[in-house]
Every structure is written in structure tokens, then in C-alpha cells.
Amino acid sequence: MKGLVRHGDTEWRIEPTGAMRVPVVIFASEALIRDMDDKVVEQAVNVAGLPGIVGGSYAMPDAHWGYGFPIGGVAAFDADQGGVVSGGGVGFDIACGVRTLHTGLDREAISAVRDELAEALYSTVPVGVGSTGSIMIDHRRMDAMLAGGAAWAVGEGYGRPEDLSRIEEHGRMAGADAKRVSDFAKKRQRGEMGTLGSGNHYLEVQAVTDAYDADAAAALGIAIGDAMVSIHCGSRGLGHQIGTEYLKQMAVAAPGFGIRLPERELACAPLQSDLGQAYLGAMRAAINCALANRQIITHLTRRVFEDFFGADLALLYDVSHNTCKLEEHVVDGEKRRLYVHRKGATRAFGPGHPDLPEDLRAVGQPVLIGGTMGTASYILVGTEQSMGLAFGSACHGAGRAMSRHAATKRWHGRAVQNELAARGIAVRSPSARGLAEEAPGAYKDVSEVVLAAEHAGLARRVARLEPLVCIKG
């Protein structure tokens, strides 16, 4: 807590000193701040010194150490004032995000076939390190996918047009440039469409246990006892390769741009430079890859639910983390177009925002907060207040409390699986080590993270969901 000054119950600040151009603002309860690793503050201070940064260097309640930016970091840059784009401010798993669907079923229907459903989902949706599926994409289709995102997937028969209105960017990120994506990145992705991958990625069948805002829950079509499906994954090998390649280029080029990096991991390039524009084009293509990937997984999941229940899963919402987007925000009473980096953070636009689906505009954007296997997930909505706090952003999950290495020393994967089964949660994973790394105890208390976000005004709670089935990377 050294150097942090408290402003209210859930806001902590460091005013600009030295190379800092803006303050650091961390949204968290005192308990979360005390448990936060020191690198969060150090990294947020470094971000505050980047050229063209506007407003502040923000960290969400789930923040923890990351590559360059803290995970849970948010920062906006003005291109006309020398602002930069940073690969470390987006992350390697570009557009990793969460998609939540209605099943039209209740908890009892799922519980009656829990284990059989888990096996069917596990055998249908490829999962794990280097996992590949049955969909192989040639060069022409690859470029079309990178340009079209979920809209491309729907056109290929993976879903339906009405899905697109419930996806951030309407399922397609404009400005993607497949030519800026290397052949090797494309090669890595050829067989990975429709796959979950590994790490903290998952497909969960969940039950709504609590509703905190009756009007918002009704607007979103959520009721206690409902069974939902959430899909958490990203752009797989393609996004990771883009991050790896462009971060190296940015680190080499930074001195030529007159940028002094406090650490190599914070490598960046001016937004108006050729390198900055090339990265934006490639990153937007990776966003489309992630949107298409979740759309295909949705199609596969729908087939399983159709076979089991004759159910037709309707999309509630899909929102990405790990992005940089050009958005309009009001700063000091003036509308400005800014490039907002959200790394391990989600967009959380408030009611009335024109980018939201018309039928959700009155309530605000759904904010989907994932737990980890045995812990709850939450659905929130953005608030009017959130637009002025951190450029309409909120936390994205629980956030790690210990490293993966430390988790494997403390837990054994199959023991975790058995313990969760005893609690009525069917977990399927190809990796015992992966289950140990993702043990619920390796993460912060997601309920405390969500409460801190709500008390700060970043978003407000609508519903709590518990896992029934978890297909884990």
C-alpha cells in the first residue's frame, strides 16, 4: 500500500511524480488492495508515463501482475497527442472474452443428466494445449474469417444472423487487416477454430442462484433457477503469435520513435506510425478470430443441447477482454476519440450508449464476470457513472491470487476434480496439471471483486451463477 492514497471505500490513487503524466487509480476494497501483488502498482505507474496517455492509468479490482500492463489494466491514448499502442496493453490472448447463452432450461433438467451432458460437451468441443478441431481453414477462408469475425462464421452456417446483434462490434471488428498477420500466425490457427484451448478457458453450464436487480434481470431475460451456458476463450495461437511478433518489433523500434521504455515488456509504437497501424490491423484481425471462434463453439454447444433437450440456445451477450479500441469519451467536458486499452478488463458501457443493442440500451451493457470451476460467475451491467470513471470499463474475472507453479505445488488436479464432483460440479479436462493450476483457491474471491466493482460504480450486479458442468482447458 506504499504510496497509495485512499479516496473513498474503493478508490486508491498515486498522483503524478517523476515520469508519470497522469495519476494511477486502482479500484479495490482494502482487503483486495492488501492482497494485491506489488507489481500491479509498479506496472500501473510505468503505464502512466507512456506518451499521449489521457485521464489516468487504471487498475480493476481483479488486477494482478501481467506482461507490461497489469492484468486488469485500462489506459486510453490520444493519437493526435503522440499517443501509443502497446502490445503489452492488449495482451497475448487477444480478445479473450466471455459469451453467455440462455438455455430455456432449469437447474433440475441439467442435474438429471449432468455427467452425460459433461461427457457430450467434452467430446464435442476440443479443449487443451494445442487442441485442434475438425474445421480446417485454407488461406482464402482464413483471410475471410479474419475480416469477418462472427459474421463470417454465421455465413458459414455456424449460428444465425440474430446472434450478431448481441455481440460486441456486432460480431465484426472493423479495420482488420489480414495482410498484417504473418503466415506463421495463420498457420497456427488453421486447425484451431472451434476450440477452447487451455489455461483459464472453459465452457460452463451454470445455474442462476441470485438476482440483485429485478428490473435489469427481467430486461436480460434472467430468473433464479435458470440454466445458462458461458464460453470463455480467445484467439488461440493466432493471437498469441501476433502479440509475440509485434512486441519484438515495438521493443526494437521504440528508441527510433524517441520512446524511453521503463521496461522492455511495455514496448509500444505511436498510433500514427506505420508500425502502430500495422499492429492495429493485425490485432483487429485477431479480435475477429476470437469472435468467430466463440461463434463456432456456440454452434457446437447448441448441437449438444438440441440432442439432449431439443433446446435452442439464445445468445445473451458476448464481450471481449484484451483489446484496444477507438472510442469516443468525454474528458473534462470535451468529446475525444481515444484508443482505449483494456487488458484483462471488459467494456462496461452505461445505459443509452449508441453502441449497445437497441433492446438492451435502456439497462446498459451486460458485463460477464467469470469465476473458476468451483466458484460463482456474475452478470452485471454498465452504469452511467462507469463512463466517467475508467472509460466505461470494469473487471473481467476473479484474478489470480497465486502463480500457476505455486498452485501445482499446493493442489493435485484429480483431487480438485473429485472435490468438485462431490459438490455437484462435473469437471472434464485433458490435463490434471491444468486443473491444479486452475484450482478455485488459486484465485481471488470473485464475490469480493464484483462487490468492489459495484461499490466503485464501475458496474452493478444483476445475477449470480453457480457452475454445474465445467469443460476446462
Buried (B, 14 or more C-beta within 10 A) or exposed (E): EEEBEEEEEBBBBBEBEEEBBBBBBBBBBEEBBEBBBEEBBBBBBBBBBBBBBBBBBBBBBBBBBBBBBBBBBBBBBBBEEBBBBBBBBBBBBBBBBBBBBBBBBBBEBBBEBBEEBBBBBBEBBBBBEEBBBEBEBEEEBBBBBBBBBBBBBBEBEBBEEEBBBBBBBBBBBEBBBBEBBBEEBBBBBBBBBBBBBBBBBBBBBBBBBBBBBEEBBEBBEBEBEBBBBBBBBBBBBBBBBBBBBBBEBBBEBBEEBEBEBBEBBBBBBBBBBEBBBBBBBBBBBBBBBBBBBBBBBBBBBBEBBEEBBEBEBBBBBBBBBBBBBEBEBEBEEEEBEBBBBBBBBBBBBBBEBEBBBEEBBEBBBBBBBBBBBBBBBBBBBBBBEBBBBBBBBBBBBBBBBBBBEEBBEEBBBEEBBEBBBEEBBBBBBBBBBBBBBBBBEBBBBBBBBBBBBBBBBBBBBBBBBBBBBBBBB
